[in-house]
Amino acid sequence: MVHFELLEKPDRVEGIASLLLRRNRLTPSVLVLCPTDSFVAQLDERLWTIQATSFLAHGIAGDDQAWNAQQPILLATSICRDNEAAVLVNGGLEVPTDISGFSHIVDFVDGWDEHLKQAARGRWRIYQQLSLDPKYIASNKPEKS
């Protein structure tokens, strides 16, 4: 399953952090594929401060496979399967090269920029060509209880 979420503001780090918070990490294990080391560092910092009284448990992928395997949310710049993530969150602007084995992929539509919206449409088409039947979720706001 692939679903796209709308980002209304030009901040993917905040969009991904908010998604992880409101979806309660999505599953017990998530891989967040980040486009750069700088993006990893920004997201790492944001996940530590996402709530005033707590944080989202996570780690940055490294050489220690056993440590990586313990992370419920693993941040990486390439596909890393050490934490056996069921969910892949694509923080980049291209479809990752190896998406097999993930039961759920989350991608984004950057609603604030026409060029980036076109890039999202291109990723949508690629997911369709891979027979993954992408869906669109219109709101990235927290759900009310």
N, CA, C and O atoms as CSV, one atom per row, in Angstrom:
chain,resi,resn,atom,element,x,y,z
A,1,MET,N,N,0.839,-1.178,0.000
A,1,MET,CA,C,0.000,0.000,0.000
A,1,MET,C,C,0.885,1.242,0.000
A,1,MET,O,O,1.857,1.324,0.750
A,2,VAL,N,N,0.544,2.185,-0.831
A,2,VAL,CA,C,1.229,3.479,-0.891
A,2,VAL,C,C,0.181,4.547,-0.650
A,2,VAL,O,O,-0.891,4.526,-1.254
A,3,HIS,N,N,0.497,5.483,0.237
A,3,HIS,CA,C,-0.380,6.637,0.338
A,3,HIS,C,C,0.437,7.919,0.367
A,3,HIS,O,O,1.546,7.971,0.900
A,4,PHE,N,N,-0.148,8.944,-0.224
A,4,PHE,CA,C,0.451,10.268,-0.276
A,4,PHE,C,C,-0.265,11.166,0.723
A,4,PHE,O,O,-1.488,11.118,0.851
A,5,GLU,N,N,0.499,11.974,1.422
A,5,GLU,CA,C,-0.038,12.969,2.340
A,5,GLU,C,C,0.312,14.349,1.803
A,5,GLU,O,O,1.366,14.544,1.198
A,6,LEU,N,N,-0.575,15.293,2.028
A,6,LEU,CA,C,-0.369,16.667,1.594
A,6,LEU,C,C,0.469,17.423,2.621
A,6,LEU,O,O,0.159,17.422,3.813
A,7,LEU,N,N,1.522,18.063,2.150
A,7,LEU,CA,C,2.287,19.003,2.960
A,7,LEU,C,C,1.920,20.400,2.486
A,7,LEU,O,O,2.167,20.754,1.333
A,8,GLU,N,N,1.339,21.184,3.361
A,8,GLU,CA,C,0.893,22.520,2.973
A,8,GLU,C,C,1.970,23.573,3.161
A,8,GLU,O,O,1.877,24.665,2.600
A,9,LYS,N,N,3.002,23.250,3.952
A,9,LYS,CA,C,4.080,24.198,4.222
A,9,LYS,C,C,5.401,23.604,3.745
A,9,LYS,O,O,5.557,22.383,3.718
A,10,PRO,N,N,6.360,24.463,3.365
A,10,PRO,CA,C,7.635,23.978,2.820
A,10,PRO,C,C,8.583,23.459,3.902
A,10,PRO,O,O,9.673,23.997,4.093
A,11,ASP,N,N,8.158,22.413,4.604
A,11,ASP,CA,C,8.979,21.860,5.672
A,11,ASP,C,C,8.712,20.365,5.782
A,11,ASP,O,O,7.841,19.939,6.541
A,12,ARG,N,N,9.459,19.570,5.027
A,12,ARG,CA,C,9.284,18.112,5.066
A,12,ARG,C,C,9.664,17.532,6.414
A,12,ARG,O,O,9.055,16.560,6.862
A,13,VAL,N,N,10.655,18.108,7.065
A,13,VAL,CA,C,11.048,17.617,8.385
A,13,VAL,C,C,9.858,17.699,9.327
A,13,VAL,O,O,9.527,16.720,9.996
A,14,GLU,N,N,9.218,18.846,9.385
A,14,GLU,CA,C,8.056,19.011,10.265
A,14,GLU,C,C,6.906,18.119,9.816
A,14,GLU,O,O,6.205,17.548,10.651
A,15,GLY,N,N,6.704,17.994,8.513
A,15,GLY,CA,C,5.639,17.135,8.000
A,15,GLY,C,C,5.832,15.679,8.397
A,15,GLY,O,O,4.877,15.013,8.796
A,16,ILE,N,N,7.050,15.182,8.294
A,16,ILE,CA,C,7.332,13.795,8.661
A,16,ILE,C,C,7.221,13.615,10.166
A,16,ILE,O,O,6.651,12.626,10.625
A,17,ALA,N,N,7.756,14.555,10.947
A,17,ALA,CA,C,7.664,14.459,12.403
A,17,ALA,C,C,6.202,14.452,12.843
A,17,ALA,O,O,5.819,13.659,13.703
A,18,SER,N,N,5.392,15.319,12.267
A,18,SER,CA,C,3.965,15.375,12.614
A,18,SER,C,C,3.251,14.083,12.235
A,18,SER,O,O,2.414,13.585,12.988
A,19,LEU,N,N,3.583,13.544,11.068
A,19,LEU,CA,C,2.999,12.273,10.642
A,19,LEU,C,C,3.319,11.174,11.646
A,19,LEU,O,O,2.425,10.436,12.060
A,20,LEU,N,N,4.570,11.056,12.038
A,20,LEU,CA,C,4.965,10.012,12.978
A,20,LEU,C,C,4.276,10.188,14.328
A,20,LEU,O,O,3.889,9.207,14.964
A,21,LEU,N,N,4.125,11.424,14.758
A,21,LEU,CA,C,3.467,11.684,16.034
A,21,LEU,C,C,1.988,11.341,15.971
A,21,LEU,O,O,1.482,10.630,16.839
A,22,ARG,N,N,1.295,11.829,14.967
A,22,ARG,CA,C,-0.159,11.638,14.928
A,22,ARG,C,C,-0.564,10.219,14.562
A,22,ARG,O,O,-1.645,9.770,14.942
A,23,ARG,N,N,0.269,9.520,13.847
A,23,ARG,CA,C,-0.034,8.129,13.496
A,23,ARG,C,C,0.570,7.160,14.500
A,23,ARG,O,O,0.589,5.950,14.275
A,24,ASN,N,N,1.064,7.703,15.613
A,24,ASN,CA,C,1.649,6.890,16.669
A,24,ASN,C,C,2.709,5.946,16.114
A,24,ASN,O,O,2.709,4.749,16.400
A,25,ARG,N,N,3.612,6.512,15.314
A,25,ARG,CA,C,4.737,5.801,14.682
A,25,ARG,C,C,4.294,4.863,13.566
A,25,ARG,O,O,5.144,4.190,12.984
A,26,LEU,N,N,3.021,4.785,13.244
A,26,LEU,CA,C,2.487,3.969,12.156
A,26,LEU,C,C,2.483,2.480,12.487
A,26,LEU,O,O,1.429,1.851,12.393
A,27,THR,N,N,3.581,1.906,12.858
A,27,THR,CA,C,3.686,0.488,13.228
A,27,THR,C,C,4.818,0.385,14.244
A,27,THR,O,O,5.441,1.391,14.584
A,28,PRO,N,N,5.084,-0.811,14.726
A,28,PRO,CA,C,6.224,-0.942,15.644
A,28,PRO,C,C,7.567,-0.586,15.017
A,28,PRO,O,O,8.500,-0.246,15.744
A,29,SER,N,N,7.698,-0.650,13.709
A,29,SER,CA,C,8.983,-0.294,13.101
A,29,SER,C,C,8.784,0.459,11.794
A,29,SER,O,O,7.978,0.079,10.944
A,30,VAL,N,N,9.554,1.549,11.662
A,30,VAL,CA,C,9.446,2.456,10.518
A,30,VAL,C,C,10.854,2.800,10.050
A,30,VAL,O,O,11.758,2.996,10.862
A,31,LEU,N,N,11.029,2.869,8.732
A,31,LEU,CA,C,12.248,3.411,8.150
A,31,LEU,C,C,11.891,4.737,7.494
A,31,LEU,O,O,11.001,4.793,6.645
A,32,VAL,N,N,12.575,5.793,7.879
A,32,VAL,CA,C,12.396,7.092,7.236
A,32,VAL,C,C,13.595,7.295,6.325
A,32,VAL,O,O,14.727,7.438,6.786
A,33,LEU,N,N,13.332,7.304,5.034
A,33,LEU,CA,C,14.381,7.493,4.041
A,33,LEU,C,C,14.569,8.991,3.811
A,33,LEU,O,O,13.668,9.673,3.322
A,34,CYS,N,N,15.734,9.485,4.167
A,34,CYS,CA,C,16.033,10.911,4.109
A,34,CYS,C,C,16.947,11.201,2.917
A,34,CYS,O,O,17.814,10.391,2.589
A,35,PRO,N,N,16.754,12.358,2.265
A,35,PRO,CA,C,17.553,12.647,1.075
A,35,PRO,C,C,19.011,13.003,1.358
A,35,PRO,O,O,19.865,12.792,0.498
A,36,THR,N,N,19.319,13.539,2.545
A,36,THR,CA,C,20.683,13.970,2.858
A,36,THR,C,C,20.989,13.750,4.339
A,36,THR,O,O,20.084,13.544,5.147
A,37,ASP,N,N,22.262,13.797,4.676
A,37,ASP,CA,C,22.672,13.718,6.075
A,37,ASP,C,C,22.140,14.917,6.865
A,37,ASP,O,O,21.787,14.783,8.036
A,38,SER,N,N,22.083,16.071,6.230
A,38,SER,CA,C,21.560,17.267,6.881
A,38,SER,C,C,20.081,17.084,7.247
A,38,SER,O,O,19.645,17.480,8.328
A,39,PHE,N,N,19.329,16.484,6.341
A,39,PHE,CA,C,17.912,16.193,6.600
A,39,PHE,C,C,17.797,15.237,7.781
A,39,PHE,O,O,16.946,15.430,8.649
A,40,VAL,N,N,18.640,14.208,7.826
A,40,VAL,CA,C,18.648,13.261,8.943
A,40,VAL,C,C,18.871,14.017,10.252
A,40,VAL,O,O,18.151,13.796,11.226
A,41,ALA,N,N,19.860,14.902,10.279
A,41,ALA,CA,C,20.184,15.647,11.496
A,41,ALA,C,C,19.015,16.536,11.932
A,41,ALA,O,O,18.709,16.615,13.122
A,42,GLN,N,N,18.367,17.198,10.985
A,42,GLN,CA,C,17.230,18.057,11.308
A,42,GLN,C,C,16.061,17.238,11.843
A,42,GLN,O,O,15.423,17.628,12.821
A,43,LEU,N,N,15.780,16.108,11.208
A,43,LEU,CA,C,14.668,15.271,11.652
A,43,LEU,C,C,14.982,14.645,13.011
A,43,LEU,O,O,14.105,14.554,13.870
A,44,ASP,N,N,16.214,14.222,13.204
A,44,ASP,CA,C,16.642,13.682,14.494
A,44,ASP,C,C,16.367,14.696,15.606
A,44,ASP,O,O,15.781,14.353,16.633
A,45,GLU,N,N,16.786,15.926,15.398
A,45,GLU,CA,C,16.566,16.972,16.404
A,45,GLU,C,C,15.076,17.205,16.635
A,45,GLU,O,O,14.637,17.352,17.776
A,46,ARG,N,N,14.309,17.239,15.566
A,46,ARG,CA,C,12.863,17.512,15.700
A,46,ARG,C,C,12.155,16.385,16.445
A,46,ARG,O,O,11.256,16.660,17.241
A,47,LEU,N,N,12.525,15.139,16.218
A,47,LEU,CA,C,11.876,14.026,16.915
A,47,LEU,C,C,12.177,14.031,18.414
A,47,LEU,O,O,11.400,13.494,19.204
A,48,TRP,N,N,13.305,14.637,18.809
A,48,TRP,CA,C,13.608,14.775,20.233
A,48,TRP,C,C,12.755,15.853,20.882
A,48,TRP,O,O,12.553,15.829,22.096
A,49,THR,N,N,12.250,16.798,20.095
A,49,THR,CA,C,11.535,17.951,20.670
A,49,THR,C,C,10.093,18.062,20.199
A,49,THR,O,O,9.461,19.098,20.406
A,50,ILE,N,N,9.559,17.024,19.572
A,50,ILE,CA,C,8.222,17.088,18.962
A,50,ILE,C,C,7.132,17.398,19.982
A,50,ILE,O,O,6.129,18.024,19.639
A,51,GLN,N,N,7.313,16.969,21.225
A,51,GLN,CA,C,6.375,17.282,22.294
A,51,GLN,C,C,7.151,17.873,23.465
A,51,GLN,O,O,8.313,17.536,23.693
A,52,ALA,N,N,6.495,18.752,24.194
A,52,ALA,CA,C,7.170,19.416,25.312
A,52,ALA,C,C,7.594,18.429,26.400
A,52,ALA,O,O,8.614,18.636,27.057
A,53,THR,N,N,6.823,17.365,26.595
A,53,THR,CA,C,7.082,16.455,27.710
A,53,THR,C,C,7.618,15.096,27.290
A,53,THR,O,O,7.890,14.254,28.145
A,54,SER,N,N,7.774,14.865,26.000
A,54,SER,CA,C,8.286,13.565,25.566
A,54,SER,C,C,8.923,13.691,24.187
A,54,SER,O,O,9.024,14.786,23.634
A,55,PHE,N,N,9.349,12.559,23.641
A,55,PHE,CA,C,9.983,12.519,22.329
A,55,PHE,C,C,9.518,11.249,21.625
A,55,PHE,O,O,8.889,10.387,22.237
A,56,LEU,N,N,9.828,11.141,20.349
A,56,LEU,CA,C,9.563,9.912,19.613
A,56,LEU,C,C,10.859,9.106,19.566
A,56,LEU,O,O,11.872,9.574,19.046
A,57,ALA,N,N,10.818,7.896,20.110
A,57,ALA,CA,C,12.003,7.039,20.138
A,57,ALA,C,C,12.448,6.743,18.707
A,57,ALA,O,O,11.643,6.347,17.863
A,58,HIS,N,N,13.719,6.937,18.452
A,58,HIS,CA,C,14.252,6.762,17.099
A,58,HIS,C,C,15.769,6.681,17.166
A,58,HIS,O,O,16.369,6.903,18.217
A,59,GLY,N,N,16.376,6.363,16.041
A,59,GLY,CA,C,17.820,6.360,15.939
A,59,GLY,C,C,18.251,6.598,14.501
A,59,GLY,O,O,17.466,6.450,13.564
A,60,ILE,N,N,19.503,6.965,14.352
A,60,ILE,CA,C,20.085,7.172,13.027
A,60,ILE,C,C,20.849,5.908,12.646
A,60,ILE,O,O,21.677,5.420,13.415
A,61,ALA,N,N,20.569,5.385,11.468
A,61,ALA,CA,C,21.217,4.154,11.010
A,61,ALA,C,C,22.730,4.329,10.980
A,61,ALA,O,O,23.257,5.345,10.527
A,62,GLY,N,N,23.399,3.309,11.476
A,62,GLY,CA,C,24.857,3.296,11.479
A,62,GLY,C,C,25.358,1.906,11.135
A,62,GLY,O,O,24.620,1.090,10.584
A,63,ASP,N,N,26.608,1.642,11.458
A,63,ASP,CA,C,27.229,0.359,11.126
A,63,ASP,C,C,26.817,-0.777,12.060
A,63,ASP,O,O,26.969,-1.947,11.707
A,64,ASP,N,N,26.296,-0.451,13.248
A,64,ASP,CA,C,25.921,-1.456,14.242
A,64,ASP,C,C,24.519,-1.996,13.947
A,64,ASP,O,O,23.523,-1.387,14.339
A,65,GLN,N,N,24.445,-3.120,13.268
A,65,GLN,CA,C,23.156,-3.694,12.866
A,65,GLN,C,C,22.286,-4.039,14.060
A,65,GLN,O,O,21.069,-3.865,13.995
A,66,ALA,N,N,22.866,-4.521,15.147
A,66,ALA,CA,C,22.084,-4.872,16.338
A,66,ALA,C,C,21.441,-3.631,16.937
A,66,ALA,O,O,20.285,-3.672,17.358
A,67,TRP,N,N,22.181,-2.524,16.978
A,67,TRP,CA,C,21.620,-1.265,17.487
A,67,TRP,C,C,20.515,-0.766,16.563
A,67,TRP,O,O,19.447,-0.365,17.027
A,68,ASN,N,N,20.770,-0.789,15.252
A,68,ASN,CA,C,19.755,-0.371,14.281
A,68,ASN,C,C,18.471,-1.172,14.465
A,68,ASN,O,O,17.372,-0.622,14.386
A,69,ALA,N,N,18.613,-2.467,14.708
A,69,ALA,CA,C,17.460,-3.363,14.826
A,69,ALA,C,C,16.557,-2.996,15.999
A,69,ALA,O,O,15.373,-3.332,15.983
A,70,GLN,N,N,17.077,-2.326,17.001
A,70,GLN,CA,C,16.299,-1.965,18.180
A,70,GLN,C,C,15.505,-0.675,18.008
A,70,GLN,O,O,14.708,-0.323,18.878
A,71,GLN,N,N,15.708,0.026,16.914
A,71,GLN,CA,C,15.083,1.340,16.740
A,71,GLN,C,C,13.681,1.216,16.148
A,71,GLN,O,O,13.517,0.646,15.070
A,72,PRO,N,N,12.667,1.745,16.841
A,72,PRO,CA,C,11.309,1.702,16.293
A,72,PRO,C,C,11.150,2.610,15.069
A,72,PRO,O,O,10.379,2.314,14.156
A,73,ILE,N,N,11.889,3.714,15.069
A,73,ILE,CA,C,11.950,4.621,13.922
A,73,ILE,C,C,13.424,4.752,13.572
A,73,ILE,O,O,14.220,5.224,14.383
A,74,LEU,N,N,13.785,4.336,12.370
A,74,LEU,CA,C,15.183,4.388,11.938
A,74,LEU,C,C,15.310,5.416,10.819
A,74,LEU,O,O,14.608,5.332,9.811
A,75,LEU,N,N,16.201,6.382,10.995
A,75,LEU,CA,C,16.453,7.416,9.994
A,75,LEU,C,C,17.671,7.008,9.185
A,75,LEU,O,O,18.700,6.644,9.754
A,76,ALA,N,N,17.567,7.065,7.855
A,76,ALA,CA,C,18.676,6.625,7.006
A,76,ALA,C,C,18.660,7.377,5.682
A,76,ALA,O,O,17.629,7.906,5.268
A,77,THR,N,N,19.807,7.417,5.026
A,77,THR,CA,C,19.888,8.033,3.700
A,77,THR,C,C,19.853,6.995,2.583
A,77,THR,O,O,19.879,7.342,1.402
A,78,SER,N,N,19.795,5.728,2.961
A,78,SER,CA,C,19.615,4.641,1.983
A,78,SER,C,C,18.787,3.552,2.658
A,78,SER,O,O,18.655,3.520,3.882
A,79,ILE,N,N,18.240,2.671,1.848
A,79,ILE,CA,C,17.404,1.606,2.402
A,79,ILE,C,C,18.233,0.757,3.360
A,79,ILE,O,O,19.289,0.235,3.005
A,80,CYS,N,N,17.728,0.637,4.578
A,80,CYS,CA,C,18.364,-0.159,5.626
A,80,CYS,C,C,17.267,-1.031,6.229
A,80,CYS,O,O,16.244,-0.516,6.681
A,81,ARG,N,N,17.466,-2.311,6.238
A,81,ARG,CA,C,16.423,-3.237,6.697
A,81,ARG,C,C,16.696,-3.816,8.091
A,81,ARG,O,O,16.047,-4.774,8.509
A,82,ASP,N,N,17.650,-3.233,8.795
A,82,ASP,CA,C,18.053,-3.779,10.092
A,82,ASP,C,C,16.919,-3.814,11.120
A,82,ASP,O,O,16.863,-4.744,11.925
A,83,ASN,N,N,16.015,-2.828,11.117
A,83,ASN,CA,C,14.925,-2.827,12.096
A,83,ASN,C,C,13.665,-3.520,11.561
A,83,ASN,O,O,12.599,-3.442,12.170
A,84,GLU,N,N,13.803,-4.193,10.421
A,84,GLU,CA,C,12.704,-4.943,9.804
A,84,GLU,C,C,11.436,-4.097,9.673
A,84,GLU,O,O,10.334,-4.555,9.975
A,85,ALA,N,N,11.613,-2.876,9.225
A,85,ALA,CA,C,10.503,-1.931,9.106
A,85,ALA,C,C,9.440,-2.435,8.140
A,85,ALA,O,O,9.742,-2.909,7.044
A,86,ALA,N,N,8.200,-2.321,8.569
A,86,ALA,CA,C,7.072,-2.625,7.698
A,86,ALA,C,C,6.679,-1.388,6.892
A,86,ALA,O,O,6.103,-1.491,5.809
A,87,VAL,N,N,7.003,-0.220,7.442
A,87,VAL,CA,C,6.610,1.047,6.823
A,87,VAL,C,C,7.849,1.812,6.380
A,87,VAL,O,O,8.822,1.945,7.122
A,88,LEU,N,N,7.783,2.310,5.150
A,88,LEU,CA,C,8.818,3.184,4.605
A,88,LEU,C,C,8.205,4.566,4.432
A,88,LEU,O,O,7.195,4.713,3.744
A,89,VAL,N,N,8.800,5.570,5.042
A,89,VAL,CA,C,8.398,6.960,4.849
A,89,VAL,C,C,9.434,7.581,3.930
A,89,VAL,O,O,10.611,7.670,4.281
A,90,ASN,N,N,8.995,8.012,2.746
A,90,ASN,CA,C,9.905,8.564,1.749
A,90,ASN,C,C,10.030,10.070,1.935
A,90,ASN,O,O,9.115,10.825,1.603
A,91,GLY,N,N,11.168,10.501,2.468
A,91,GLY,CA,C,11.407,11.924,2.652
A,91,GLY,C,C,12.021,12.584,1.436
A,91,GLY,O,O,12.228,13.797,1.428
A,92,GLY,N,N,12.311,11.814,0.421
A,92,GLY,CA,C,12.952,12.346,-0.781
A,92,GLY,C,C,11.968,12.694,-1.876
A,92,GLY,O,O,10.754,12.623,-1.686
A,93,LEU,N,N,12.499,13.069,-3.014
A,93,LEU,CA,C,11.678,13.490,-4.151
A,93,LEU,C,C,11.660,12.468,-5.272
A,93,LEU,O,O,11.140,12.742,-6.353
A,94,GLU,N,N,12.228,11.282,-5.026
A,94,GLU,CA,C,12.226,10.203,-6.017
A,94,GLU,C,C,11.727,8.929,-5.361
A,94,GLU,O,O,11.829,8.770,-4.144
A,95,VAL,N,N,11.193,8.029,-6.160
A,95,VAL,CA,C,10.803,6.723,-5.644
A,95,VAL,C,C,12.085,5.969,-5.303
A,95,VAL,O,O,12.978,5.863,-6.144
A,96,PRO,N,N,12.188,5.446,-4.088
A,96,PRO,CA,C,13.395,4.682,-3.727
A,96,PRO,C,C,13.588,3.488,-4.653
A,96,PRO,O,O,12.625,2.942,-5.191
A,97,THR,N,N,14.837,3.092,-4.829
A,97,THR,CA,C,15.138,2.021,-5.777
A,97,THR,C,C,14.722,0.645,-5.289
A,97,THR,O,O,14.388,-0.212,-6.108
A,98,ASP,N,N,14.730,0.402,-3.991
A,98,ASP,CA,C,14.389,-0.923,-3.477
A,98,ASP,C,C,13.278,-0.812,-2.441
A,98,ASP,O,O,13.541,-0.618,-1.254
A,99,ILE,N,N,12.045,-0.934,-2.895
A,99,ILE,CA,C,10.903,-0.792,-1.983
A,99,ILE,C,C,10.212,-2.125,-1.706
A,99,ILE,O,O,9.161,-2.161,-1.067
A,100,SER,N,N,10.794,-3.202,-2.180
A,100,SER,CA,C,10.188,-4.507,-1.930
A,100,SER,C,C,10.258,-4.831,-0.440
A,100,SER,O,O,11.208,-4.459,0.248
A,101,GLY,N,N,9.246,-5.523,0.037
A,101,GLY,CA,C,9.236,-5.954,1.429
A,101,GLY,C,C,8.565,-5.007,2.397
A,101,GLY,O,O,8.315,-5.385,3.542
A,102,PHE,N,N,8.265,-3.793,1.983
A,102,PHE,CA,C,7.545,-2.861,2.850
A,102,PHE,C,C,6.051,-3.049,2.624
A,102,PHE,O,O,5.598,-3.079,1.480
A,103,SER,N,N,5.287,-3.175,3.692
A,103,SER,CA,C,3.840,-3.355,3.539
A,103,SER,C,C,3.127,-2.027,3.328
A,103,SER,O,O,1.990,-2.003,2.858
A,104,HIS,N,N,3.784,-0.922,3.672
A,104,HIS,CA,C,3.163,0.402,3.560
A,104,HIS,C,C,4.258,1.415,3.229
A,104,HIS,O,O,5.315,1.429,3.859
A,105,ILE,N,N,3.994,2.250,2.247
A,105,ILE,CA,C,4.912,3.322,1.872
A,105,ILE,C,C,4.157,4.630,1.976
A,105,ILE,O,O,3.047,4.756,1.460
A,106,VAL,N,N,4.758,5.605,2.644
A,106,VAL,CA,C,4.179,6.941,2.762
A,106,VAL,C,C,5.038,7.891,1.946
A,106,VAL,O,O,6.260,7.915,2.087
A,107,ASP,N,N,4.390,8.675,1.093
A,107,ASP,CA,C,5.062,9.685,0.283
A,107,ASP,C,C,4.301,10.989,0.471
A,107,ASP,O,O,3.293,11.020,1.176
A,108,PHE,N,N,4.768,12.058,-0.147
A,108,PHE,CA,C,4.197,13.373,0.120
A,108,PHE,C,C,3.947,14.162,-1.155
A,108,PHE,O,O,4.650,14.001,-2.153
A,109,VAL,N,N,2.923,15.027,-1.103
A,109,VAL,CA,C,2.646,16.019,-2.128
A,109,VAL,C,C,2.956,17.374,-1.502
A,109,VAL,O,O,2.332,17.768,-0.517
A,110,ASP,N,N,3.914,18.074,-2.073
A,110,ASP,CA,C,4.261,19.407,-1.581
A,110,ASP,C,C,3.294,20.410,-2.208
A,110,ASP,O,O,3.535,20.927,-3.299
A,111,GLY,N,N,2.193,20.674,-1.496
A,111,GLY,CA,C,1.110,21.487,-2.037
A,111,GLY,C,C,1.445,22.943,-2.241
A,111,GLY,O,O,0.677,23.661,-2.881
A,112,TRP,N,N,2.545,23.395,-1.730
A,112,TRP,CA,C,2.919,24.803,-1.787
A,112,TRP,C,C,3.795,25.145,-2.987
A,112,TRP,O,O,4.125,26.315,-3.183
A,113,ASP,N,N,4.186,24.148,-3.803
A,113,ASP,CA,C,5.105,24.401,-4.906
A,113,ASP,C,C,4.694,23.578,-6.134
A,113,ASP,O,O,4.610,22.353,-6.055
A,114,GLU,N,N,4.442,24.234,-7.247
A,114,GLU,CA,C,3.950,23.559,-8.448
A,114,GLU,C,C,4.965,22.556,-9.002
A,114,GLU,O,O,4.584,21.465,-9.426
A,115,HIS,N,N,6.241,22.911,-9.003
A,115,HIS,CA,C,7.286,21.994,-9.491
A,115,HIS,C,C,7.309,20.721,-8.647
A,115,HIS,O,O,7.406,19.619,-9.186
A,116,LEU,N,N,7.221,20.872,-7.337
A,116,LEU,CA,C,7.249,19.704,-6.447
A,116,LEU,C,C,5.962,18.888,-6.546
A,116,LEU,O,O,5.979,17.670,-6.365
A,117,LYS,N,N,4.841,19.563,-6.835
A,117,LYS,CA,C,3.589,18.816,-7.076
A,117,LYS,C,C,3.733,17.945,-8.316
A,117,LYS,O,O,3.264,16.807,-8.338
A,118,GLN,N,N,4.381,18.480,-9.347
A,118,GLN,CA,C,4.604,17.700,-10.566
A,118,GLN,C,C,5.505,16.499,-10.275
A,118,GLN,O,O,5.280,15.410,-10.804
A,119,ALA,N,N,6.523,16.695,-9.434
A,119,ALA,CA,C,7.403,15.590,-9.059
A,119,ALA,C,C,6.614,14.508,-8.326
A,119,ALA,O,O,6.837,13.318,-8.546
A,120,ALA,N,N,5.689,14.920,-7.453
A,120,ALA,CA,C,4.848,13.952,-6.734
A,120,ALA,C,C,3.964,13.185,-7.714
A,120,ALA,O,O,3.759,11.983,-7.552
A,121,ARG,N,N,3.445,13.865,-8.720
A,121,ARG,CA,C,2.632,13.176,-9.736
A,121,ARG,C,C,3.468,12.137,-10.484
A,121,ARG,O,O,2.977,11.061,-10.825
A,122,GLY,N,N,4.731,12.470,-10.732
A,122,GLY,CA,C,5.629,11.507,-11.376
A,122,GLY,C,C,5.859,10.281,-10.500
A,122,GLY,O,O,5.860,9.154,-10.995
A,123,ARG,N,N,6.055,10.498,-9.193
A,123,ARG,CA,C,6.218,9.360,-8.280
A,123,ARG,C,C,4.937,8.537,-8.229
A,123,ARG,O,O,4.988,7.308,-8.189
A,124,TRP,N,N,3.798,9.206,-8.230
A,124,TRP,CA,C,2.496,8.518,-8.234
A,124,TRP,C,C,2.429,7.560,-9.426
A,124,TRP,O,O,2.052,6.397,-9.279
A,125,ARG,N,N,2.800,8.063,-10.604
A,125,ARG,CA,C,2.757,7.230,-11.821
A,125,ARG,C,C,3.702,6.033,-11.710
A,125,ARG,O,O,3.367,4.928,-12.138
A,126,ILE,N,N,4.873,6.257,-11.140
A,126,ILE,CA,C,5.819,5.143,-10.974
A,126,ILE,C,C,5.237,4.094,-10.037
A,126,ILE,O,O,5.318,2.899,-10.321
A,127,TYR,N,N,4.651,4.527,-8.921
A,127,TYR,CA,C,4.022,3.566,-8.005
A,127,TYR,C,C,2.906,2.799,-8.721
A,127,TYR,O,O,2.743,1.598,-8.508
A,128,GLN,N,N,2.137,3.493,-9.571
A,128,GLN,CA,C,1.085,2.817,-10.348
A,128,GLN,C,C,1.691,1.778,-11.282
A,128,GLN,O,O,1.175,0.666,-11.393
A,129,GLN,N,N,2.787,2.136,-11.958
A,129,GLN,CA,C,3.448,1.199,-12.863
A,129,GLN,C,C,3.973,-0.024,-12.122
A,129,GLN,O,O,4.112,-1.102,-12.701
A,130,LEU,N,N,4.261,0.153,-10.838
A,130,LEU,CA,C,4.722,-0.960,-10.004
A,130,LEU,C,C,3.549,-1.730,-9.384
A,130,LEU,O,O,3.742,-2.609,-8.544
A,131,SER,N,N,2.324,-1.378,-9.819
A,131,SER,CA,C,1.082,-2.017,-9.340
A,131,SER,C,C,0.884,-1.849,-7.840
A,131,SER,O,O,0.415,-2.767,-7.166
A,132,LEU,N,N,1.238,-0.687,-7.320
A,132,LEU,CA,C,1.107,-0.436,-5.883
A,132,LEU,C,C,-0.137,0.371,-5.517
A,132,LEU,O,O,-0.376,0.605,-4.333
A,133,ASP,N,N,-0.933,0.802,-6.489
A,133,ASP,CA,C,-2.221,1.446,-6.272
A,133,ASP,C,C,-2.166,2.558,-5.214
A,133,ASP,O,O,-2.775,2.425,-4.153
A,134,PRO,N,N,-1.444,3.653,-5.491
A,134,PRO,CA,C,-1.322,4.723,-4.501
A,134,PRO,C,C,-2.664,5.377,-4.185
A,134,PRO,O,O,-3.567,5.424,-5.021
A,135,LYS,N,N,-2.769,5.882,-2.951
A,135,LYS,CA,C,-3.952,6.620,-2.468
A,135,LYS,C,C,-3.479,7.982,-1.986
A,135,LYS,O,O,-2.298,8.187,-1.705
A,136,TYR,N,N,-4.428,8.906,-1.897
A,136,TYR,CA,C,-4.115,10.263,-1.455
A,136,TYR,C,C,-4.879,10.556,-0.172
A,136,TYR,O,O,-6.079,10.295,-0.085
A,137,ILE,N,N,-4.183,11.098,0.822
A,137,ILE,CA,C,-4.823,11.547,2.054
A,137,ILE,C,C,-4.711,13.057,2.081
A,137,ILE,O,O,-3.608,13.603,2.086
A,138,ALA,N,N,-5.852,13.735,2.098
A,138,ALA,CA,C,-5.887,15.183,1.908
A,138,ALA,C,C,-5.393,15.991,3.097
A,138,ALA,O,O,-4.837,17.071,2.897
A,139,SER,N,N,-5.567,15.528,4.302
A,139,SER,CA,C,-5.255,16.357,5.459
A,139,SER,C,C,-4.074,15.789,6.219
A,139,SER,O,O,-3.986,14.584,6.456
A,140,ASN,N,N,-3.150,16.696,6.604
A,140,ASN,CA,C,-2.060,16.278,7.466
A,140,ASN,C,C,-2.214,16.885,8.856
A,140,ASN,O,O,-1.243,16.993,9.604
A,141,LYS,N,N,-3.432,17.277,9.195
A,141,LYS,CA,C,-3.696,17.844,10.509
A,141,LYS,C,C,-4.013,16.738,11.495
A,141,LYS,O,O,-4.547,15.700,11.103
A,142,PRO,N,N,-3.690,16.940,12.791
A,142,PRO,CA,C,-4.009,15.919,13.781
A,142,PRO,C,C,-5.497,15.613,13.812
A,142,PRO,O,O,-6.342,16.500,13.700
A,143,GLU,N,N,-5.783,14.342,13.966
A,143,GLU,CA,C,-7.180,13.926,14.058
A,143,GLU,C,C,-7.711,14.258,15.435
A,143,GLU,O,O,-7.020,14.078,16.438
A,144,LYS,N,N,-8.960,14.751,15.481
A,144,LYS,CA,C,-9.568,15.109,16.760
A,144,LYS,C,C,-10.234,13.911,17.373
A,144,LYS,O,O,-10.840,13.096,16.678
A,145,SER,N,N,-10.120,13.806,18.692
A,145,SER,CA,C,-10.736,12.692,19.402
A,145,SER,C,C,-12.121,13.071,19.873
A,145,SER,O,O,-12.805,12.259,20.496
